[in-house]
């Protein structure tokens, strides 16, 4: 169509090619594709040549080094037709971004055209942006910078300065050379150039450099920007400069600003121009300027711990409270955006300065009654985020929240429903240990009066996340009859059973192993019912793999806890520790130190060892679940990690107290006290971990060897303490915000999956693996794919031919390759040997590596069969040898028979 039809159809093909840019790498025969397109470049029609040039430019990602395309672009830049020249400029820009050779070759040509007097100004404006791609080496970038510097000086018109400065900035940001000089140049134009358009462009480029390279900003740069912001009379320009400063205030540049100040020891914080500017803007009549001002003060208070900066905390709090009062009464989109910035700053300030939490929470609660509904929802989110970090909501404050909950429950609008969920979340967070009967009654009454089923489900989900399983169970029970789908019914029923199981564990009592066994048995009963319902709720499109894996691990963990308590109870029949130790030393079996010299003692010791191995196996399985949850949020992954650590803790306690107390080390299990705790559940679990470790270590130090009674009591108390912390079902259990999957295609592939692919044993199989990365609505929300790791392995299944000893290397293939996907597509090839005749099973498994270098076992796993056949020449030689060996035998037998008969 492109080579033989009219320009309209060529234009249609060009549009399709540009829209399919992500899929160009899937073209199998690139040479043939380029050949049919390139034939039009020799046409006498300049429009046809222009369309061809744009077509080549759109394909630059797959043909970056085609010399004929490079030559055609250089020729077309000298054309007398403006349409063709503009198309050549488009193609030159795309090829310069992809090919170093083309960029080096075209740079002088572009420079001559830009500096030539015959080139029109509008054409120069289109040629200059090509220079942003001249970053492939330092000399090329340096020559491009010199040219741009000359252009800025020689052509002072507004359009030329704007295009040249922006190209200047993009070149510096890509080449990472002369960024400080570029910042100084932009600040110079911002200060001295009177044109607003140039100032706006300078602010935009400064913001780009502040986001990309904040460490290159010196104190003088920030000081110059502050002076410009203080002196400008225009609010729009001031807001732009403040946005750059607020970006820098959240990075390392702010510490450099305060630490490298001359005479900083004798200078107070309020005398800095940045602090003056922020304090001046905090109460500005423009909401955007005020938001940037309080954000700068918040970042300074959070980042800098110097004593002279401490008074800024109160300035930040007062500014945040003023903005909160202003924006909570306004329902406009601008006010809501400013309110989000304000509340984010509040959470950050309280996180870094906990002593300010009380005043911040009181101001939020005071404004909650009079605020608009949209603002109330955001303020509730802020309260919940603060309460997750610090226990700041007292009982008196809960009364205010319950009064507001009763008031809101009388309306059934969408905003009120959202507000009900947000308020309930705050109440659950502030009542982490247990909800009072009065609070439960109020919540259920309001849900019955004015809420729909979806609101009740969201509140129940929040209760499960916060560990209020009693409330969650009642809400799930009430929703069972309100769903129309069978799968939804089983899903809700499984959640009800899980909440019931966790509620059974709240009745555990310390140092009461019999009650612990009964509670665990009841919980297991409910968990088994729940896992059956959860399996019934899964569908092919929604297999609920994480949920099933998490619950199965929880069941196995509870069973391991129960088995450990039973073993500890059995050890109570052992002899006193002194006798047991003496007999153990005499017999040389250290395991018998905890029991009688009998089969019973040996059995109990083996049971203890089996329990330790079971907990380590559970920890490994939790690690596998962690590695397979690429799309999970950080809180869910931290929850899985805590479960893994609890298994490792118990296995370590068994080893340290009973099996091998001398070689047990406590350093690798010691918790990091400096790590920030994100939730109440994590805080309580870490407290239990530290307490158990201290108990085990103190027993090992006080008593050597440890008494069997003390060790049993310590193990049982550790299990009960872990189970008494209510399990938190995190977000990923209910909701998947990020969705990432990989789809593999293997070639050659059989028509029927059960049929093997035929390969001769003297040849290698070229296995091509192609894949597509599929995303949901929010790709890269938590983590992004850096590369895909493909592992190919083959195993001999059935052997044909002679049965002789085969070396292991000939029976298997093990290969691994890492591929970086381009536009969510990747492909690679493997060469596999199948020397041994028979059927081989090839497995291709994919895993992903994120931007931090962490490997995630996401799958999928694909299997094909290969049948290795003997090559015809070897088969013919083998048959001839067999015939030669079998040929003389019958004649000799016949001769023997004749001789015998004669005899």
N, C-alpha and C positions, 0 to 999 in steps of 0.2 A: 504493500500500500504506500509506503513512504517513498520508495524509489521510482514508482511508475505512475503515480496519480498526481492530482493537482495540489496547490499549496494549502487549500482549506483542509484536505485530509491529512496533509503533513502536519498542519498546526494541531489537529486533533490528536495525532500520534504523539506530538511533543507534549501536549497537556497530560496525556495518559502517562508518559514516561516520567514527567516531573511529579505527578501524584503518586507514582509507584517507586519512588526513589529508594525506599527501604527494601524493595524486593529485587533490585537489579542484580544483586549478587547470586540470585537463584538462576540466572540465565546459564544454560548449560554450554552453549556454543557461542562464546563472546565474539570470536573472530568472524563468524558468519553474520552475526547481528551487526557488527560495526561495518562490515563490508557492504551490506545493503544500504546502510544509512550513509556511509561515506561517499558512495557513488554520486550523490546529488551535489557534492561540493564543487564539482566541475561544471555545473549547469551555467548557462548564460543568464539565468534569472537571478538578480541579486536578492530577491525576497526568498527564493528557494535556498540560496546559499546561507542567508541569515538564519532561516529555520534550522538548517543542518548544523550550523555553528552552535545554536542554542541546544540542539539535540546532543551534540558532542559534549557541551559543557554540563548538561544534566547527567551525562554518563561518566563524568570525570572520575568518580569513585571507583569504577571498575576498569577504566583504561587510562590510568594516570601517566603512563610512560609511552604512549603511542606517538612516535615521532612524526608520522604523517598528519596527525591531528595538531600537534604543536606547530608544524610548518604552515598548515592551513590557517591557523589563528593568527600567526605573524603576518602572513600575506594579507589577510582580510583587514587587519588594522590600518593598512595603507589604502584601503578602498575609498572611492569617491562617493559611495552610497552611504548615507547616514544610518540607514536601517542595518546594513551589513556591519558597519563599524560598531554600532551599539551591541549587536549580537556577538561580535568578536571580543568586546570588552567583558561581556557576561561570561563567555567561555574562558577568557584569560583569568578572570578572578577565580573561577572554579578550579581550573587546572593549577593555578599558583598555590591554592590551598592544599592540593593533593600531591604535587610533584615538586621536589627540590630542583631537579634539572631544569624544568620549565621555568620556575621562578627565577633561577640564576640567569637563564638565557633571555628572558623577557624583560628583566628589570631595566636594562639600559634603553631598550626600545620604549618602554613606558616613560622613562625619564626624559628622553628626547621629545616625545610627543607632548608631555606636560610643559616643558620649557620652551617648546617651539612657538614662535609668534603666529604661525598659520593655524594652530589648533584653536577652535572656538572655546570660549570660557565654559559653556555648558558641557562640552565634551571633556574638558579638563576636570570638571566636578565629578564626572563619571569615572575618569581614569584614576584619580587620586586614591579612592578606596581600595584599589588593587594592591597598593603598597602595604596594607595591613597584613598581607600574607607573606611578606618578605622576611620571615623570622626563622628560616631553616638553618642559618648559621650566623655567627656574630658579624662577619664582614658585610654580608648582605643587609643585615638589620642596620648596621652603622651607616652604610651608604644611603639607605632609605631614609634614615633619620636626618641626615645632612640635607637631602633634597627637600624633605618636609619643612625643615627649619628655614631654608631659603624661600619656600613658598609662603610661609606665614609672614615673613618680612616683606616679600615682594608684592603680594596680593592682599591688601588690607580690607577688601570688601567683606561684608558680613557672611555671605554664603561660603566664600572661599575659606575664611578663617574657621568657620564652624566645621566644614568638611575636613579641613587639614588637621585641626586640633583633635577631632574625634579619631581620625585615622592614626594620628600620632599616639593617642592613648591606647588604642587597640594593638598597635604594633609593640608598644612598650609592655603591655600586659601579657602578650603572647611570647615575646622573646625574653622577658624577665631581665632586660638590660636597661639601665638608665631610668628606672622607675622613679627614684628620688628626683632626678632632673625634670621628669615629666610632671611630677606633683608641684615642683616649684614653678614651672611654666604655667600650669593651670591656675595656681594661686596668683601669679602675676597678672594674668588676664582677668581674673575675678576681681582683683583689687583696682587695676588701672583702666581697664576697658570700660567705657561708659555705656556700651550697648547691652540691653537686657538679654537679647538672644544669646550673645556670646557668654554672658555671665551664667545663664541657665545651662548652656552646654558645658561650661567649666564645672559647675556643680554636679551635673550628671556624671561626668567622667571622674570627678573626685570621689563620688559615691562608689563607682565601679572599682576604683583602685583601693578604696577603703575596705570593700568586701573581699577583694582578692588578695591584697598584700598589705594588711594593716601594720606588719612589723617594719615596713620600710618608712613609716611616717616618723619624722623626728619631732622633737619638742617645738622647734622653730616653725615647722609646717602647721602644727595644731594651733600655735600661738597666732600665726598669721590668719588662719581661718577664723579664730575667735575675734580678732580685731575687725575683720571684714564684717562678721555678723553683728558686732556691736555698733558699727558705724552705718550700716545700710538702713535706709528709711523704708524699704519695701518689705512688706510681710512675706510675700511669696518667696523672695530671695532669702530672707532670714530663715524661713522654714526649711528651704533646701539645704542651707549650710548647717542648720541644726540637725537635720537628718544624717548628714555626713558625720557630724560630731557624736551623735548618739550611737551610730554604728561603730565608730572608733572607741567609744567609751566602754563597749562590751568586749574589747580585745586587749591584747598586751600593750597596745599603744598608750593606754591611759596610765599604766604603771610607769612607762618610760617618761611620760609627760611630767609626772610628779617627782620621780626619782632623779631626773637629770636637770632639775631646775637649779640655776645658779643661786647659791645661798639659800637652799631649800630648808636648811635647819632653822634659819632665823625668820623664815617666811611662813605666815599662817595660811591655812587652806583657803580662807575667804578672800585672800588677796590675789589669787590666781584669776586670770581673765576667764578661764573656762567655768570656774565656779560662779563668778560674777554673772556671766551670761546665763547660766542655768537658773540661778536664783531670780534673775530679772525676768526670765521667760516663764517661770512656773505659774505666775498669776496673770499671764497675758490674756487679752480678750479673745485671741484666736486660739481655738481648742487645739489645733494641730501643733502650734508653737508651744503651748503649755505642756502638751503630752511629751514632746521631745525634751523639754526642760526637765521634767520630773524623771524621765528615763535616764538622762545624763546623771542627775543627782543620785538616783538609785544605783546605777552601775558604779559610780565613784564610791558610794558607801559600801557596796558589796565587794568591790575588788581591792580597795586600799584599806589596810588595817592600821594606818598610822594614827597616833593619838590626836594630832591636830585636825584630822579629818572626821573625828567622831561627832562634832557638832552638826555636820551635814546630815546626819541621820534624821534629826528632828525637822530640818528643812525639807527633806524628802517626804517624811510622813505628812507634814502640813500641806505640802503641795499635792500629794496623792489624795488626801481627804478633800481638799478644795475641788479637785477635778472630779472626784467621786460624786460630790453633792451636785456639781454642775451637770454632769452627763447622765446621772441616774434619772433625772426628771425629763430628759429629752428622748423622744422615740425616733429621731432621724437617724439615717444610716451613718452619717459622719460622727454623731455623738456616740453611737454604739461602737464604732471602730476605735474612737478615743478611749471609751470605757474599757475595751479589751486590753489596750496598751496599759492603762492604769492598773487594772487588776493583775495583769502579768507582772508588772513592777512590784505590786504588793506581795505577791507570792515569792518573788525572788528576794525581796528585802527581808521578809520574815524567815526565809530559809537560811540566809547568811547572818542575820542578826535576830536570834530568837527572842531577845528581851523586848523587842518591839511588837511582838505578836498580840499582846493583850489589847493595846490601843488600836491596832489595825482591825482586829476582830470586833471590838466594840463599835468602831465607826461603821463597819459593814452592817452589823446588826441594827444600828440606829437608822440607817438609810433603807433597810430592807422593806420596812412597812410603807414608806411613802414613794418608793421607786416605781417606774413603769415595769410592765411584765417582762419585756425583753431584757431590761437591766437586771431584774430580779433573778432571772435564770443565770445570767453571767455571774452575778454576785454569789449565788449559791455554789456555782462551780468553783469560784475562788475560795469560798469558805471550806468546801470539801477538800480542796488541794492543801490548804493550810492545816486543817485538822488531821489530814493523813500524815503530816510531818510532826506536828506538835499537838499534845492534848490541851487545847486552849479553850474548848467549849465546856463551860461548867454547867451544873444542873440548872442554875438560874437562867442561863442563856437558852437552854433547851426549852424552858417554858415559853419564851418569846417565839421560838421556832414553831412550837406546837400551836400557839395561838394563831400565828400566820397560816399554818397548815389548815386549821379549821376554817379560817376565813376564805382561803383560796378554794377549798373543796366544794364551795357552794356553786361554783360556775363550771361549765363543761366545755369551754372553748379550747382550741388547740394549744394556745399559749398557756392556759391554766393547767392543762394536762402535762405539758412539758415542765411547768413549774412544780407540779406535784412530785414528779420524779426527782427533780433537782433537790427539793426540800427533803424528801425522804432519804436521798443519798447523804445529805449533810447530817441528818438525824442518825443514820446507821453508822456513819464514820465517827460521830461523837460518842456513840454508845457501843463501842467495839466489844465489850465483854458480854453484856446481856441487855436486852430491851425490857423495860418494865411493862407490866400488864396494861397500865394506863396508856402508854404510848402505842402498844399493839392495837388496843381497842380503837383509839382515835384514827390510826392509819387505816384499819379495816373499814371503819364506818365511812370515812371520806371516800374510800375506793368503791364502796357499795353505792354511795349516793351519786357521785358525779364523774366517775371514771369509766373508761372502756376497758376491754380485756387487754389491749396492747399496753396501756399504762400500768395495769396491775402486773403484767408479765415483766415489764422493765423494772418496776420496783422490786419484784421478787428476785430478779437477776442481780440487782444491786445488793440485796440482802445476802445472797449467796456469795457475792464477791467480798463482802465485809465480814463474813463469818456468822451472821445472824440466821442460823439454819432453822430455828423454830418458826420464825416469821415467814421465811421463804417456803417452808413445807406447807403452811396453811394457805398461802397464796397460790402455790402450784395446785394444791388440792381443789381450790375453788375454781380454777381455770380449766380443769380436766373436761368439764361438760360444755365448754364454750368454744371448742375448736371443731372445724368441719372435716379436717383431714385425719386419716388414721395415723399417718406418720407424726403429725403434731401431737396427737394424743399420747403416743408412745414416748415422744420426746419429753412432754410435760410429766408423764408418769415416772420416767427415769429420773428426772430432776427431783421429783417429790421423794422418791426412794433414797436418792443420795442425801438429800437434806435430812431425812429421817435417820439414816445411818449415822451421819455426823452428829445429829442431836443425841443419839444414844451414847456417844463418847463423852458428852459433857457431864455425865453422871459419875465419872471416874473419881475415885478417892485415893489420896496418897497412902502408900504403904498398905494397900489392900489388894493383894493379887487376885483373890477369889472374885471380888466385884469387877476387877479389870477384865478377867476372862469372860464373865457373863456379858459385860458391856460390849466387848469385842465380838462375841458370838452374835449378839443382837444386831450389831452394825454389819457384820458379814452377811447375815440373813437378808437385810435390806439391800445391801450392795449387790448381792447375786440377783435379786429381783430387778434391781435397776439396770444391771448390765444386760439382762434379757430384753427389757423394754428398749434400751438404747440400741441394741442390735436390730430390733424390729423397726426402729425409727430411721435407720440408715437407708439410703437409696444409692443407686449407681452414680447419680450426679452429685450427691452429698454423702460420701461414705462415712463421715464422722470418725475418721481414723485417729485423730489426736484425742478425741474424747474417749473412744474405746481404749486406746493405749493408756491414757492417764488413769482411767478407772480400774483397769485390770492391774496396773501397778499398785494402785491403792489397796486393792483386795489382797494381792500377794504380800504387801507390806504388813497389813493387819494380821494375816495368817502367820507371817514370820514373827511378829510381836507376840502373838498368842503362843506359838511354839516355844519361844524363848522364855516366857513366863512359866509355862509348864515345866520346862527343863530346870529352871531355877527352883521351882517347888519340889521337884524330884531330888535335887541336890541337898535338900534340908535333912534327908535321911543319912547323910554322910557322917563320918566320925569327926571328933574335934580336930581342929587344924593342926595342932602339934603332932598328934599321932599320924595323921595323914601325911604330913610333911616328912616325918621320920621314915615311914614305910616307903614313900615315894623315892626318897634318897637311897634307901636300901635296895629297892628294885630297879632303880635307874630310869623309871618311867615318870617323867615330870607331870604328865597328864593325870596321874593317879593321886596327885597331891590334894585334889578336891573331892576324893571319894574313897570308899573301901577298896581293898585289893580284892576285887571280885569282878565278875562279868558285868554286874550292874554298874560299877564305877567306870569301867572301861566304856560301856555303852553310853553313860551320861557324858563322859568326856568327849566321845565321838559326836554326840548330839550337839555339844557346845561348839565343836569345830565345824559341824555341819551348819549350825546357825550363823556362825561368822561368815562362812562361804556364801550362805544364802543372802545375807545382807550385802556382801560385796557384789554378788550377781545382780541384786536389785539396783545397786548404785550404777552398775554398768548399763543396765536397761534404761534407767532414768537418763543416763548420758546419751544413749541412742535416741531416746525420745526428744531430748534437747536438740540433737544434731539434725533431726528430721523436721523440726519446726522452724523452717526458714521464715515463714510469714508471721510468726507470733510476735506480739509486742514485748517490750522489755520486762514488764511486770510479770507476764506469764512465764517467760524464760527464767526469771529470778525465782519464781515459785517452784518450778521444776528443779532448779539448782538447789533450793533449800531442801526439797525431798531427798535429793541425792546425798546432800551433806548429812542429813539425819541418818541415812543408812550407813554411811561411812563412819559416823560417830559411834553407833551401836557396835559395829564390827570392831572398831578400835577399842571400845570399852571391854568387849569380851576378851580380846587378845591381851590387853594390858592387865586385866584383873585375874584371869583364869589361865589362859593358854600359855602366854609367853611374856610375863611381866618384866623380865630383865631387858629384852631387846625392844620393847615398845617405846616409841618416841612421841613426844607431845608437841614438838615444834611445828611439824607439818600440819597438824590439826588445829593449831591456835588460830582464832579468828582475828581478822584485821579490824582493830577498833577504830581506825581512822575512816573506814568506809562509811559513806552516807547511807542511812537507812531510809527507804522510800515509803514504807507502809507500817501500820501497826502490827500486821501479821509477821512481817520480816523482823520487826523489833522484838517481838515476843519469842520467835524462834531462835534468834541470835542470843537472847537472854538465856534460854534453855540450854543451848549449845555450850555457852560459857560456864553455866552452873554445873553441867554434867562433867565437862573437862576438868573443872576445879575439883570436883568430888573425886574423880578417878585419880587425878594426880596426887591429891592429899592422901588418899588411901594407900597409894603406892609408896609415898614417902614415910607415912607413919608406921605402917605395918608391912614388914617384909619377911615372909610372904603374907599376902592379904588373906584374912579370914574368909572362909567360905560363906559364912553368914553375912559378913559385910559386903562381899562381892555380889551375892544374890540380891541383897536389899538395894544396893546401888544400881544394879541393872534394871530391876523392877521399877524403881523410882524414875530412872531415865526414860523407860518406855512410857510410863504413865504421864510424866511431864511433857513428853512430845505429843501424846494423844490428847492432852487437855487443851492444847492450842487449837482453836477451831480452824479447820481447813478452809482455805480461801480458794474458791473457783474463779479464776481470773478471766479477763475479757475474752481471750482466744478460745476458751471453752464454749462461749456463747456466740461470739461474733468474730468474723475474719475481716479485718479492715484492709489487709493487703493480700492479694492472691497472685501467686506465681507458680507456673507449671511449665514443664518442658515436654515437648512432643518430639519423638525420635522417628526417623525413617532410615531403614537400612537397605542398601542395594549392593549386590543382587538380593532379591527377596523372592521366595517361592510363591506361586499362585495360591497354593494351599499351605497354611502354616504348619501342617503336620508333615508335609513332604520335605525331604532333605534336598539341599543343593548339591549337584554332582560336581566334584573337583578331582582332577588327576593328581596322584600323589607326588609327581615330580614337578608340579607347578604350585605357585603361591596364589592364594585367594586375596584379591584386592577388595577389602570390605570398606565401602564408603558409608560414613555415618553423617547424616544431616539432621539438624534440629532447629526448632523454632521455640523461642521463649515467649510464653503467653502470659499477659498481665491482666489484672482486674481493673477496676475503676481508679485505683490510687497506686500506680506503680512506684516502687522505691520509697514507700512511706516510712518503713523502719530500716530497711537495708537494701542495697542494690547488688546486682550480679556483676562481678568484675570479670570472671572467666568461668568456663564450664570444664569440669574434669571428666573425661571419658575413660572408663576402664573396660577393656575387652579381655575376656578369658575364655578358653576352650578346654573341654574335658572329653576324653575318649569314653564313649558310652558302650558301644558294642564293637568287637573286633572281628574282622573277617580275614581268612587266610591262615597261615601257619601260626601255631601257638609257640612262640619263642620269647625269650626274655627281651623286654623293650625298655630302653632307657627312659627315665621319667621326663626328661626334657622334650623328648619326641612326642609324648602323650598330651602335653598341655601347651597352651600359649597364654602368656600374661603380658599385656601391654597397657600403657596409660599415656594419655595425651591431654594437654590443657589448651583450650581454644577460647579466644576472646570473641564473643558474639558481636557482630556489626549489624545494627538495626534489628536486633533480636533474632538474628539468623547466624548459624555457624555450621561448618562442615569440615570434615577431615577424613583421612583414609588410613587403614591399617593393612599391612601385609602379613598374612597368616600362613603357616606351614602345616600341612597335614600329611606327614610322611607315612604314618601308620594307616593301613587300610582299615576301614570301618566307619562307623557313624560317630560324629563329633558334635557336641553340644556347645554352641557359641553363645555367651551371655555378654550383653553390652549394658553397662550400668553407668548412669550419669550422676554427678554431684556438682554442686555449685560452690564457688569461692566468692565471698563478698569483698567489698572494698577494703576491709580490715585484714584480709588474708585468712579468714576463718572458713573452714570447710563444712558444708552442710549437706547431709545425705538426703537429698530431696527425691532421688529417683528421676525418671522411671527405669525399670529394668526390662530389657527386651531380649528374647531368646530365639535363635534360629538353629536349624540342624544342617550339618554338612556331611555328605557321604564321600569319603575318600576312595577313589577307584584306581586300579592299577592302570598305568599308561599302556597303550596298545603294543609298543615295541617290547617292553619288559614282559608283557603277558605272552607275546609270541615266542620270545626267547625261552621263557619258563616252560611253555608247552613243548617246545622242541627238545629241551633237556629231559623232560619227563618221558617223551616218546623214545628218546635214545636210551634212557635207562630201562624202559619197559620192553624195548624191541627184542633184544637177544634172549630174553628169558623164556618165552614160549618155544622157540626153536630148540633150545637146549633141553627143555623138558620133553619135547617130542622125540629128540634123539635118544634121551635116556630110556623113554618108553620102548623105542624100537630095539635098542640093545637088550633090554630086559626080556622082551618077548622072544628075541632070537635065542637068548640064553635059556 
